[in-house]
Amino acid sequence: MKAYDVVPGTYESALAAHRVGPPPQPAGWAGPAGPAITPAAWPRSPRTGQPFVHDATIGLPPEYRRRSADLVAIAVFDWPDGDGMMPAPAGFAAGLAGDLSHVAHPDDPFWDDVAAARPHPHASVVRDPDTGFFYAALWLTAAEFTGPRTERPRQGLQLAADESDWPSDERDRFGRFGDLWLVERADDPNAGRAPGHTGYVDLIEMDDDVYTDVQERFSHVHFGGTMMDSNISATFAGSSVNDGSDLSVWYMEIHRLGGMWVGDDGNLLLDLATDQVFSFR
């Protein structure tokens, strides 16, 4: 069982990301253009129907294709909504049900898009209970991964309170964009070990010099191995009974790809063995 970093940028920057291991392999992209899915299958906010923002599409190493061997990549989206834990505003709820008499812009073609929308057959959509933000993961076929990229569907003219317009200066300023490369973590001591379980060495248990070396050498975007967000990893250390501590060895950790933000600048966790997206503080 191997662990892999996902490194954004040029091939040369990916080549320099590790001291040992095979050469980097192309692994997708981070940025606003989505994979080759139909606009109708683009994930949308369950509260207001606004289309999510695409963060990254990432090819899965073969051993991480747990849902199906035919689903070779995963696309990750987000939609900031500070009121995401609240019920939909009445006008939006009615609009999503087809009644446009209470929306501010009933002639907005956005509502035609909403009516035509159909969930992607391999989609997982979750709400962060702390921030209210929404995240989506779509498992993709080879044709969806390698086909022409799809632009984000048009955004509605009317935003609910605490929804974030896009693009924003913060997304551009803090995001990590561009080509992605898969780099094997040939020297990760936790490759093939599930966080919080027997044999796993947690970041908070490492000597300071080892901790610093790991943080400098490994990416915060990766498949398996050592978990990089120390705030998250502390919840797993030495225990297999915490909420979420049954995270499998086939997990992925994501940080800031495509401008995605998780509360308090945290990381997003996806367990590829269960199809459920975890987010932690």
SULJO-V934510 format. One record per pair of residues at least 12 apart in sequence whose C-alpha atoms are under 10 Angstrom apart, sorted by the first residue. I is the first residue (numbers start at 1). J is the second residue. Records with the same first field share a line. If there is no record, write none. Layout:
I: J + J
This chain:
1: 63 + 64 + 190 + 191 + 192 + 193 + 224 + 225 + 249 + 250
2: 61 + 63 + 64 + 184 + 185 + 186 + 187 + 188 + 190 + 191 + 192 + 193 + 223 + 224 + 225 + 249 + 250
3: 61 + 63 + 64 + 182 + 183 + 184 + 185 + 186 + 187 + 188 + 189 + 190 + 191 + 192 + 193 + 222 + 223 + 224 + 225 + 226 + 249 + 250 + 251 + 252
4: 24 + 60 + 61 + 181 + 182 + 183 + 184 + 185 + 186 + 188 + 191 + 218 + 219 + 221 + 222 + 223 + 224 + 225 + 252
5: 17 + 18 + 24 + 180 + 181 + 182 + 183 + 184 + 185 + 217 + 218 + 219 + 220 + 221 + 222 + 223 + 224 + 225 + 252 + 253
6: 24 + 25 + 26 + 27 + 28 + 58 + 59 + 179 + 180 + 181 + 182 + 183 + 184 + 185 + 218 + 219 + 220 + 221 + 222 + 223 + 252 + 253 + 254
7: 24 + 26 + 27 + 29 + 176 + 178 + 179 + 180 + 181 + 182 + 183 + 218 + 219 + 220 + 221 + 222 + 257
8: 27 + 28 + 29 + 30 + 176 + 177 + 178 + 179 + 180 + 181 + 182 + 219 + 221 + 257
9: 29 + 30 + 176 + 177 + 178 + 179 + 180 + 181
10: 178 + 179 + 180 + 181
11: 23 + 24 + 25 + 26 + 179 + 180 + 181
12: 24
13: 181
14: 26 + 180 + 181 + 182 + 183
15: 181 + 182 + 183
16: 183 + 217
17: 183 + 184 + 185 + 216 + 217 + 218 + 219
18: 183 + 184 + 185 + 186 + 187 + 216 + 217 + 218 + 219
19: 185 + 186 + 187 + 217
20: 183 + 184 + 185 + 186 + 187
21: 183 + 184 + 185 + 186 + 187
22: 183 + 184 + 185 + 186
23: 181 + 182 + 183 + 184
24: 180 + 181 + 182 + 183 + 184
25: 59 + 180 + 181 + 182 + 183 + 184
26: 58 + 59 + 179 + 180 + 181 + 182 + 183
27: 57 + 58 + 59 + 60 + 61 + 73 + 145 + 179 + 180 + 181 + 182 + 183
28: 56 + 57 + 58 + 59 + 60 + 73 + 74 + 75 + 145 + 146 + 178 + 179 + 180 + 181 + 182
29: 55 + 56 + 57 + 58 + 59 + 75 + 176 + 177 + 178 + 179 + 180 + 181 + 257 + 258
30: 54 + 55 + 56 + 57 + 58 + 75 + 76 + 175 + 176 + 177 + 178 + 179 + 180 + 256 + 257 + 258 + 259 + 260
31: 53 + 54 + 55 + 56 + 57 + 172 + 175 + 176 + 177 + 178 + 179 + 257 + 258 + 259 + 260
32: 53 + 54 + 55 + 56 + 77 + 149 + 150 + 151 + 152 + 167 + 177 + 258 + 259
33: 53 + 54 + 55 + 56 + 57 + 148 + 149 + 150 + 151 + 152 + 258
34: 53 + 54 + 55 + 56 + 57 + 75 + 76 + 77 + 144 + 145 + 148 + 149 + 150 + 151 + 152 + 153
35: 54 + 56 + 57 + 58 + 73 + 74 + 75 + 138 + 140 + 143 + 144 + 145 + 146 + 147 + 148 + 149 + 150 + 151 + 152
36: 140 + 141 + 142 + 143 + 144 + 145 + 146 + 147 + 148 + 149 + 150 + 151
37: 120 + 138 + 140 + 141 + 143 + 144 + 145 + 147 + 148 + 149 + 150 + 151
38: 117 + 118 + 120 + 144 + 149 + 150 + 151 + 153
39: 51 + 113 + 116 + 117 + 118 + 120 + 150 + 151 + 152 + 153 + 154
40: 113 + 114 + 115 + 116 + 117 + 118 + 119 + 120 + 153
41: 116 + 117 + 118 + 119 + 120 + 121 + 123 + 138
42: 54 + 77 + 117 + 118 + 119 + 120 + 123 + 136 + 138 + 150 + 151 + 152 + 153
43: 76 + 77 + 78 + 79 + 117 + 118 + 119 + 120 + 123 + 124 + 125 + 135 + 136 + 137 + 138 + 152 + 153
44: 77 + 78 + 79 + 114 + 117 + 118 + 119 + 125 + 134 + 135 + 136 + 153
45: 78 + 79 + 80 + 81 + 84 + 88 + 125 + 126 + 127 + 133 + 134 + 135 + 136
46: 84 + 87 + 88 + 93 + 96 + 125 + 126 + 127 + 134
47: 81 + 83 + 84 + 85 + 86 + 87 + 88 + 89 + 92 + 93 + 96 + 134 + 160
48: 81 + 84 + 87 + 88 + 89 + 90 + 91 + 92 + 93 + 94 + 95 + 96 + 114 + 156 + 158 + 159 + 160 + 163
49: 88 + 92 + 93 + 95 + 96 + 110 + 111 + 113 + 114 + 115 + 117 + 155 + 156 + 159
50: 79 + 110 + 111 + 113 + 114 + 153 + 154 + 155 + 156 + 157 + 158 + 159 + 160 + 163
51: 77 + 78 + 79 + 110 + 113 + 114 + 152 + 153 + 154 + 155 + 156
52: 76 + 77 + 78 + 79 + 80 + 134 + 135 + 136 + 152 + 153 + 155 + 166
53: 76 + 77 + 78 + 79 + 80 + 135 + 136 + 151 + 152 + 153 + 166 + 167 + 258 + 259 + 260
54: 75 + 76 + 77 + 78 + 79 + 135 + 136 + 137 + 150 + 151 + 152 + 257 + 258 + 259 + 260
55: 75 + 76 + 77 + 78 + 135 + 136 + 175 + 176 + 177 + 256 + 257 + 258 + 259 + 260 + 261
56: 74 + 75 + 76 + 77 + 137 + 176 + 177 + 178 + 179 + 180 + 254 + 256 + 257 + 258 + 259 + 260
57: 73 + 74 + 75 + 76 + 77 + 137 + 138 + 139 + 140 + 145 + 179 + 180 + 257 + 258
58: 72 + 73 + 74 + 75 + 76 + 139 + 140 + 145 + 179 + 180 + 181 + 182
59: 71 + 72 + 73 + 74 + 75 + 139 + 140 + 142 + 145 + 146 + 180 + 181 + 182
60: 72 + 73 + 74 + 139 + 140 + 182 + 223 + 252 + 272
61: 73 + 182 + 223
63: 250
64: 223 + 224 + 249 + 250 + 251 + 252 + 271 + 272 + 273
65: 139 + 250 + 272 + 273
66: 250 + 271 + 272 + 273 + 274 + 275
67: 122 + 139 + 272 + 273 + 274 + 275
68: 139 + 140 + 141
69: 141
70: 139 + 140 + 141 + 142
71: 122 + 138 + 139 + 140 + 141 + 142 + 143 + 144 + 145
72: 139 + 140 + 141 + 142 + 143 + 144 + 145
73: 138 + 139 + 140 + 141 + 142 + 144 + 145 + 146
74: 122 + 123 + 136 + 137 + 138 + 139 + 140 + 141 + 144 + 145 + 272
75: 123 + 136 + 137 + 138 + 139 + 140 + 144 + 145
76: 123 + 124 + 125 + 135 + 136 + 137 + 138 + 139 + 254 + 257 + 258 + 260 + 270
77: 125 + 134 + 135 + 136 + 137 + 138 + 257 + 258 + 260
78: 125 + 126 + 127 + 133 + 134 + 135 + 136 + 137 + 258 + 259 + 260 + 261 + 262
79: 127 + 132 + 133 + 134 + 135 + 136 + 163 + 164 + 165 + 166 + 260 + 261
80: 127 + 128 + 131 + 132 + 133 + 134 + 135 + 162 + 163 + 164 + 165 + 166 + 260 + 261 + 262
81: 127 + 128 + 131 + 132 + 133 + 134 + 159 + 160 + 161 + 162 + 163 + 164 + 165
82: 128 + 130 + 131 + 132 + 133 + 134 + 160 + 161 + 162 + 163 + 164
83: 131 + 132 + 133 + 160 + 161 + 162 + 163
84: 127 + 128 + 129 + 130 + 131 + 132 + 133 + 134 + 162 + 163
85: 127 + 128 + 129 + 130 + 131 + 132 + 133 + 134
86: 132
88: 160
89: 160 + 161
90: 102 + 103
91: 103 + 104 + 160
92: 104 + 158 + 159 + 160
95: 111 + 114 + 115
96: 111 + 114 + 115
97: 114 + 115
98: 111 + 112 + 114 + 115
103: 158
104: 157 + 158 + 159
105: 156 + 157 + 158
106: 157 + 158
108: 155 + 156 + 157 + 158
109: 154 + 155 + 156 + 157
110: 153 + 154 + 155 + 156 + 157 + 158
111: 155 + 156
113: 153 + 154 + 155 + 156
114: 153 + 156
119: 138
120: 137 + 138 + 139 + 140
121: 138 + 139 + 140
122: 137 + 138 + 139 + 140 + 141 + 275
123: 136 + 137 + 138 + 139 + 140 + 275 + 276
124: 136 + 137 + 138 + 139 + 275 + 276 + 277
125: 137 + 138 + 276 + 277
126: 276 + 277 + 278 + 279
127: 277 + 278 + 279
128: 262 + 263 + 277 + 278 + 279 + 280 + 281
129: 279 + 280
130: 262 + 263 + 279 + 280 + 281
131: 262 + 263 + 264
132: 162 + 163 + 263
133: 163 + 164 + 261 + 262 + 263
134: 262
135: 260 + 262 + 268 + 277 + 278 + 279
136: 276 + 277
137: 270 + 275 + 276 + 277
138: 275
139: 272 + 275
167: 259
168: 259
169: 259
170: 259 + 260 + 261
171: 256 + 257 + 258 + 259 + 260 + 261
172: 258 + 259 + 260
173: 259
174: 256 + 257 + 258 + 259 + 260 + 261 + 265
175: 255 + 256 + 257 + 258 + 259 + 260 + 261
176: 255 + 256 + 257 + 258 + 259 + 260
177: 256 + 257 + 258 + 259
178: 257 + 258
180: 257
182: 222 + 223
183: 218 + 219 + 222 + 223
184: 218 + 222 + 223
185: 217 + 218 + 219 + 222 + 223 + 224 + 225 + 226
187: 218 + 225
188: 214 + 217 + 218 + 224 + 225 + 226
189: 201 + 225 + 226
190: 202 + 224 + 225 + 226 + 227 + 249
191: 223 + 224 + 225 + 226 + 249 + 250
192: 224 + 225 + 226 + 248 + 249 + 250
193: 224 + 225 + 226 + 248 + 249 + 250
194: 224 + 225 + 226 + 227 + 236 + 240 + 245 + 246 + 247 + 248 + 249 + 250 + 251
195: 224 + 225 + 226 + 227 + 233 + 234 + 235 + 236 + 237 + 238 + 239 + 240 + 244 + 245 + 246 + 247 + 248 + 249 + 251
196: 233 + 234 + 235 + 236 + 237 + 238 + 239 + 240 + 241 + 242 + 244 + 245 + 246 + 247 + 248
197: 236 + 237 + 238 + 239 + 240 + 241 + 245 + 246 + 247 + 248 + 249
198: 238 + 239 + 240
199: 238
200: 225 + 226 + 236 + 237 + 238
201: 225 + 226 + 227 + 237 + 238
202: 226 + 227 + 228 + 230 + 233 + 234 + 236 + 237 + 238
203: 215 + 226 + 227 + 228 + 229 + 230 + 231 + 233 + 234 + 237
204: 230 + 231 + 233 + 234 + 237
205: 234 + 237 + 238
211: 228
214: 226 + 228
215: 228 + 229
219: 253 + 254 + 255
220: 252 + 253 + 254 + 255 + 256 + 257 + 267 + 268
221: 252 + 253 + 254 + 255 + 256 + 257 + 267 + 268 + 269
222: 251 + 252 + 253 + 254 + 255 + 269
223: 249 + 250 + 251 + 252 + 253 + 254 + 269 + 270 + 271 + 272
224: 248 + 249 + 250 + 251 + 252 + 253 + 271
225: 249 + 250 + 251 + 252 + 253
226: 253
227: 251 + 252 + 253 + 267 + 269
228: 253 + 254 + 255 + 267
229: 253 + 254 + 255 + 265 + 266 + 267 + 268 + 280 + 281
230: 266 + 267
231: 266 + 267 + 280 + 281
232: 266 + 267 + 268 + 269 + 279 + 280 + 281
233: 245 + 280
235: 280 + 281
244: 271 + 278 + 279 + 280
246: 271
247: 269 + 270 + 271 + 272 + 273 + 274 + 278
248: 270 + 271 + 272 + 273 + 274
249: 271 + 272 + 273
250: 270 + 271 + 272 + 273 + 274
251: 269 + 270 + 271 + 272 + 273 + 274 + 275 + 277 + 278
252: 267 + 268 + 269 + 270 + 271 + 272 + 277 + 278
253: 267 + 268 + 269 + 270 + 271 + 278 + 279
254: 266 + 267 + 268 + 269 + 270
255: 267 + 268 + 269
256: 268
262: 279 + 280 + 281
263: 279 + 280 + 281
264: 281
265: 281
266: 279 + 280 + 281
267: 279 + 280 + 281
268: 280 + 281
